[in-house]
Amino acid sequence: MNKIINLFLAMFFPERCPYCSKVIEFNKIACDNCIKKFPETYSINRVIGGYPCVSPFFYQGIFADAVKRFKFQEYTKSSDKLARVVCDSIRKRYNTDEIDIITYVPMHPKKQKKRGFNQSELLAKDISKELNIPCKNLLIKVKNNNEQHKCASPAKRRDNVRDAYKAVKDETIKGKTILIIDDILTTGYTLGECAKTIEKYTDSTILCATVCAKNNIYT
């Protein structure tokens, strides 16, 4: 029955490659041509504060295109495909048996209402399903600041996210290992601020993962 349903959905709502938008077979993560361009190794960084971050791609070429479509063109169906690739790098970099909770970088409510979704939340929930690790909202965006990509310098990015987040009070997460998900690692200030905010409240071990990293931020 599931096979019939999937065939029906593929006929009227075809799956597309996140990286080039070509129609692909159901449940494939990308077209064969784009898969050939996947790097053999993943990017390893440390965000501001020294928290580790793993990313399967650098933010360039078809990989940057995929994130832009997902983030700005509302191509939300690509979330599960991108998440599966992120999961592969997470498994290689971290011991997933030791990760207790997955969370994500939140958006300010006004901006999320305008966009209609939070791409980091979608990724986190799909990664949660793939890794069978619970996903929880552990942060609130309390500062309706400018988007990071609009800040011209690292210093402005740092100041832009300072005190932008507040931890959700949840006694059950204290002392746990928490994985924070975002779409792009640029300077590392956003993830660093989120990690610091959670760690301060929970005394937890913080790990990070993104789809893309702009470069080797801090090692």
C-alpha positions in Angstrom: 0.0 0.0 0.0 2.8 2.4 0.9 4.5 1.7 -2.5 1.3 2.6 -4.3 0.8 5.8 -2.3 4.4 6.8 -3.0 4.0 6.2 -6.7 0.8 8.3 -6.7 2.6 11.2 -4.8 5.6 11.0 -7.1 3.3 11.3 -10.2 1.6 14.5 -9.0 4.1 15.9 -6.6 7.5 14.8 -8.0 10.6 14.8 -5.8 13.3 17.2 -6.9 17.1 17.2 -6.3 17.8 19.9 -3.7 21.0 20.9 -5.5 19.8 21.3 -9.1 16.0 21.0 -9.0 15.9 18.1 -11.4 13.1 15.5 -10.9 14.5 12.5 -9.0 13.2 9.1 -7.9 11.2 8.9 -4.7 13.4 8.7 -1.5 16.7 9.6 -3.2 18.7 12.4 -1.6 19.8 13.9 -4.9 20.3 13.2 -8.6 23.2 11.0 -9.6 25.1 13.9 -11.2 25.0 16.0 -8.0 25.8 13.1 -5.7 29.1 12.7 -7.7 30.0 16.2 -6.6 29.5 15.5 -2.9 32.9 16.0 -1.1 34.6 12.9 0.3 35.2 14.6 3.6 33.1 16.8 5.8 34.0 20.2 7.3 35.1 20.3 11.0 35.0 23.6 12.8 34.7 25.1 16.3 32.2 27.9 16.6 32.8 30.9 18.9 33.2 29.6 22.4 35.0 26.5 21.2 32.0 24.3 20.6 32.5 21.7 17.8 30.5 21.8 14.6 30.3 19.4 11.7 29.0 20.3 8.2 28.9 18.0 5.1 29.4 20.8 2.6 31.2 24.1 2.2 28.9 27.0 1.2 29.7 27.1 -2.5 28.3 26.0 -5.8 25.4 23.6 -5.8 25.5 23.2 -2.0 25.0 27.0 -1.5 22.2 26.9 -4.1 20.4 24.1 -2.2 20.4 26.1 1.0 19.2 29.2 -0.7 16.3 27.4 -2.3 15.4 25.8 1.0 15.7 29.0 3.0 14.5 31.7 0.6 12.4 30.0 -2.0 10.4 27.9 0.5 11.6 24.7 -1.0 10.8 22.9 2.3 10.5 19.5 0.8 14.3 19.3 0.5 14.6 19.4 4.3 14.6 15.6 4.8 17.1 15.1 1.9 19.5 17.7 3.4 19.0 16.3 6.8 20.0 12.8 5.7 23.3 14.1 4.5 23.9 16.1 7.7 23.1 12.9 9.6 25.9 11.1 7.8 28.4 13.6 8.9 27.0 13.7 12.4 27.5 9.9 12.7 31.0 10.1 11.5 32.0 13.0 13.8 30.0 12.3 17.0 28.9 9.3 19.0 25.2 9.5 18.4 24.5 7.2 21.4 25.8 10.0 23.6 23.5 12.7 22.2 20.4 13.1 24.4 18.6 16.0 22.7 18.5 17.8 19.4 17.5 21.5 19.2 17.8 24.3 16.7 18.6 28.0 16.3 15.2 29.8 16.7 13.8 32.7 14.7 12.2 35.7 16.2 8.4 35.1 16.2 7.7 38.1 13.9 10.3 36.9 11.3 9.1 33.3 11.5 5.5 34.5 11.0 6.6 36.4 7.9 8.6 33.6 6.4 6.1 30.9 7.5 8.7 28.4 8.7 12.1 28.1 10.5 14.5 26.2 8.2 16.7 25.2 11.1 13.7 23.7 13.0 12.6 21.7 9.9 16.1 20.3 9.6 16.4 19.5 13.3 13.1 17.6 13.3 14.1 15.6 10.2 17.5 14.8 11.8 15.7 13.8 15.0 13.6 11.3 13.1 16.7 9.9 11.2 18.8 9.5 14.4 15.9 8.6 16.7 16.9 11.3 19.2 14.2 13.6 20.6 14.0 17.2 19.3 13.1 20.0 21.8 12.8 23.7 21.5 15.4 24.9 24.0 15.8 28.5 23.0 13.7 31.6 22.4 14.8 34.5 20.2 14.1 37.6 22.2 15.9 40.1 20.1 14.4 41.0 16.7 17.8 41.8 15.2 19.1 42.1 11.7 19.7 38.9 9.7 23.3 37.9 10.1 24.1 37.8 6.3 23.2 41.6 6.3 26.0 42.4 8.8 29.1 43.6 7.0 31.8 42.5 9.4 32.5 39.8 12.0 32.4 42.4 14.7 28.9 43.5 13.7 27.7 39.9 13.5 29.1 39.4 17.0 27.2 42.4 18.4 24.1 41.6 16.4 23.5 38.2 18.2 24.7 39.2 21.7 22.0 38.5 24.2 19.6 37.6 21.3 18.5 34.3 22.9 17.0 33.0 26.1 17.0 29.4 27.3 13.7 27.6 27.8 13.5 26.5 31.4 13.5 22.7 31.5 15.1 20.9 34.4 15.1 17.6 32.6 17.8 18.7 30.1 20.4 19.7 32.7 23.7 17.8 32.3 22.7 16.3 29.0 24.5 16.3 25.6 22.7 18.6 23.2 23.1 18.9 19.5 22.2 22.3 18.0 21.2 22.5 14.3 21.4 25.4 11.9 21.6 25.8 8.1 24.8 27.7 7.6 27.9 28.3 9.7 29.4 31.6 8.6 31.4 33.3 11.4 30.2 31.0 14.2 28.7 33.8 16.3 25.1 32.7 16.1 25.7 29.1 17.1 28.2 30.2 19.6 25.7 32.5 21.3 23.0 29.8 21.2 25.5 27.2 22.7 26.6 29.6 25.4 23.0 30.4 26.4 22.0 26.7 26.7 25.2 25.7 28.5 24.9 28.5 31.0 21.5 27.4 32.0 21.8 23.6 31.7 25.5 22.8 32.3 25.3 20.6 29.3 27.8 19.4 26.7 27.0 21.2 23.4 27.6 20.0 19.9 26.7 21.7 16.6 25.9 20.7 13.0 24.9 22.6 9.9 24.3 21.8 6.2 27.1 24.1 5.0 30.1 26.0 6.4 31.5 29.0 4.6 35.1 28.1 5.5 37.1 26.7 8.4 35.9 29.1 11.0 37.9 28.3 14.1 39.9 25.1 14.8 
